């Protein structure tokens, strides 16, 4: 990863942990994230007018990627909202963030997408995964399978699958769109044009899910009455965070390093929880955070 990619992903990690803290405090439904996505779409859709000339260069393949990323993003938010309803952020968040590291690294290696992983990168990714999996445990002496087979953990796993999907799809979409002959946009402009396009697609995908569920329709009414301000702020933070990540992808040799280094948000989120939410700072949690940091240092050296 280049220094610029590291800086961009570090900033995004702080913002990511912040909007998750806001979301957990709201005990969000999928409707909450739909409203957040709708606000974000309104804020960023003017970019579609600014870069309107790029529409002429969107191939059928890129439109396919846009459709797929909207589905994966919807799966992510549905899983995340459910996990936060059923359990603690300190359990749901690490699991949702660890799964993409494994899956993205495996898929990019198997299909030779980008520069092959070297030993330092692999070691860093493994440490990040280990730390993420240990973080929910209050004691390393009591590791039980049933601790992970809860509604919270399973839904967090679903969120992780969604993250893995849209990370891979978005990386490929940016490559295809950026390499289109005559598009006339810089790498950053391509990233933000795609971001605006994706935000509209994600809003539509979440909207279909919310409208199809009576429970979510009721949650949408409640969120509009009581939490639309928080949803607005959350939406801006969500789309801003991923905008930084999309830009960082243009300066990294392998997308799996981006997926792994984004896990810096886990120790940041844990600190937010311990300082702001007054959560317990028990030894196993602190040790897990240290393991994650060690992995991130190795990834940053690649």
Secondary structure as UniProt FT lines:
FT   HELIX           3..25
FT   TURN            26..27
FT   HELIX           30..44
FT   HELIX           46..50
FT   HELIX           52..57
FT   HELIX           60..86
FT   HELIX           89..110
FT   TURN            111..112
FT   HELIX           119..135
FT   TURN            140..141
FT   HELIX           145..147
FT   HELIX           151..178
FT   TURN            181..182
FT   HELIX           187..212
FT   HELIX           214..226
FT   HELIX           228..249
FT   TURN            250..251
FT   HELIX           255..261
FT   TURN            262..263
FT   HELIX           264..275
FT   HELIX           283..300
//
